[in-house]
Amino acid sequence: AASDVYKRQEIRPDAVTKTGLMLGLGEEADEIRQVMADLVENEVDILTLGQYLRPTRRHLPVVRHYRPEEFSFWKEEGEKAGFKHVESSPLVRSSYLADRQFADFRRSNTLVTLF
């Protein structure tokens, strides 16, 4: 929960926090922006955005497939919102290039721990 992230930052300010969103389940642009704002407000540092892909017929269907340029748009929106690092493309997953994300983050910040 958001309060847990806040507590972690309060207890361990050098912690790097990261989360991810899967797009394509029927979300609206204003909902994506609100989630981004809430995450930034709660000091989440890194955001990943990827396309939801239905793993089996028992899972929720894909409502919409985003185009690569839309993922570029959401990357820019995330950066404008205040995330320190954003990965955004159809095949991005939470662990996508995590080592690169952390290295990029460390170059621009003094934080040292990744949870």
PAMIDO-779304 format. One record per atom (N, C-alpha, C): x, y, z. Coordinates in pm, whole numbers, plus 32768, in hexadecimal, padded with zeros to 4 digits. Atoms other than C-alpha are relative to their C-alpha. Last residue first. Example, Ala and Ser with C-alpha at 12.3 -4.5 7.8 and 13.67 -1.06 7.14 Angstrom:
# residues 2
7FAE7F897FFA85577F9682CA7FB3806D804980597F89800084CE7E3E830C805A80788000
# end
This chain:
# residues 115
805B80657FC785967EC87ED97FB67FC07F908075801D805186C27F7F7E477FB07F9380428042807F7FE587C080227F2D7F867FEF7FA87FAD8076801188C5812B7EDC7FB87F7B800E803B80717FB9882A827E7EB0804A7F807FDF7F9D80387FA5890E839B7E457FCB7F87804B80257FF27F73884A83FE7D13806C7FC1805780407F7E7FEC887E84367B9D7FD9801A80917FB17F96803F897D83247B5D7FC4808A801D7F8B7FE17FAA88D182447C5E8055806F7FC4802F7FBA7F88878782537B9E8077802B805680287F79802B882981F77A557FD7805480787F847FBA802488D580CF7AFF7FE2808F7FD47FBC7FDB7F84878D80697BA68080804C7FE380507F9A7FBC86CD80717A6080498030807C7FEA7F81804587E67FB879AF7FB2807180447F777FD67FE587E47E9F7AB2801F80857FBD7FF67FC77F7A866A7E8E7AA6808D8030801F7F817FB77FF9866D7E59792E8016804280897FC27FE0808084FF7DEE793B807C805780147F7080187FF284B67D6F7A9C804E80257F827FCB7FC37F86835B7E0A7AA680977FF0800B8038803E7F8983107DAE793F8046803C80787FC47FE37F7D834A7E6E77FF7FB37FB7806D7FCE807A7FC082CF7DC076C2804680188086805E80717FF781EA7ED4764180347F86804D80108039808682D17FF576997FAA7F82800E8086800A8037830C80D877C380047FCF7F707FF2805D8071843380E678B27F737FEB7FCB8077804080388426821B7993802A7FA67F8D7FE180588071853682A47A7B7F7E7FBE7FD37F727FF0801C853783BE7B7B802C7FA87F8C7FB4807B7FE983BE83D57B76809180187FDA7F9B7FFB7F978344853D7B8D80497F7D801F804380107F7E81FE855B7ACE80638001807380387F7D7FDB82BE85E379A27FBF7FFA808A7F8F7FAB7FDF838984A0799A7FD0808A802A7FCA802D7F81824C83D379AB80778055802D805D7FD57F9781AB84A0789880327FD880897FEF7F6F7FEE82DF847177BD7FA48034806F7F7B7FEF7FC482D382F677F080178095801E801080177F70815B830377AE80868006804A804C7F927FC5819883A5765A7FF67FEE80977FA27F8F7FFA82A482A776037FBD807980407FA9801C7F8E81AC8194765E806A806D800E804D7FE17F8880B48237757480517FE3807D7FF97F6F7FEB81BC823874617FAD802D80797F7F7FD87FC681E080BE748C800A8096801A7F987FF58066806A808C744B8083802C80427FC37F7C80117F89801E7569806C7FF97F947F6F800980187EB77EE475468034808C7FE47FC37FA880627D5F7F0B75E380957FE47FF580657FA1802F7C667E3F76AB803980557F8F7FC57F7E801E7D4C7D1376D67F9180597FC97FD77FE4808A7C7D7BF87768804380897FF480487F90803D7C817BA578DB803080177F717FDD7F7B7FCF7D187A53792B7FAF806B7FB7803D7FEF7F7B7C7A78FB78F9801A808B8039808C7FDA80137CC9790B77847FB7801580858054807280267E39790677DC7F7180337FEF7FB2807B7FFD7F5B79FC78067FB27F837FD6805180687FC17E9D7B30778F804B7F7B7FFF8012806D80607FA47C32773B7FB97F8E8049803B807A7FC77F9C7D7C77F87FED7F9D7F8F8081802B803780827E7177467FD17F83804A7FFD8065806881987F0778187F737FDD7FD380828009804381E2803578F2800C7F9C7F8F7FFF804B807D8301803679ED7F717FF97FCB807F80358032832481457AF480197FB37F807FF6803E80858455819B7BC97F787FC57FDA7F957FCB8054846C828A7CF17FFA7FD07F6F7FD1806F8052832B82597DBA8061803A7F9A7F6F800D800F831A837B7EB0802F7F807FBA7FD2805F7F9B81B083607F2180917FD57FEA801D7FC47F7D8151849A7E6180337FA880717F9A7F997FEC81FD84017D327FEE8041808A7F8080447FEA812282CB7D5280708064801B8003803F7F7B7FE283957D7F80857FBE80207FF97F947F9C803584727C5380037FC6808E7F797FC98002807C83407B7A8011806B806C7FAA80657FBF7F37829D7BE8809080328004801B7FFC7F6F7E7E83DF7B9480567F9B804A7FC37F877FC77F2283F97A3D7FEC800680987F6F801780037EC8829079EA80468078803F7FE180607F977D6182CC7A5B80977FE5800680037FB77F807D4984097988801D7FA380767F8B7FAA7FF17DBE83477858800180488086800C7F8180487CAF823E7884807C8055801C7FE57F847FB67CEB80D678EB7FF2807A7FA380747FA880027C437FBD782B80128082804B807080407FBA7D347EA078777F84805A8006804D804F805F7E3B7F0277777F897FBA803E80677FB680487F517F91784D7FB77FA37FA080208043807D80177ECE79507F8E804E7FC0808B8005802C80A87FAF7A5A7FF77FB27F7E8021800A808D81F07F8C7B147F6A7FFB7FE8807B80498018828E7FE77C5E7FE67FFE7F6A8022801A808B83DE80577CE37F7B7FB87FFA80808043800C846B80E57E247FD67FFA7F6F80397FE1808385D981317E5B7F7F7FB27FF5803F806C804B8636812C7FCA7FCA80357F7B7FAA802380708726823C80457FC57F8F7FAA80087F9E806C861382D9811B805A7FE07F897F878019805085F6819B81EC8001805D7F877FA380527FB384FD81D1830680867FF27FB87FE77FBB7F81843E82F08264806A7FB680517FAF7F8A801E845D825F81078023804C807F7F7D8030802983E2810E8188805C80767FE37FB8802A7F8782C681B68244808D7FD17FDC7FDA7F887FB48258826B810780507FD9807B7F947FC0804A825F812A803F80318078804D7F8A80517FE9818F807C814A8079803A7FB87FCA7FDC7F7C8093819B8145807D7FAF80207FB57F838009806881687FCE803D8025808580547F8A80008000800080008057807C8000
# end
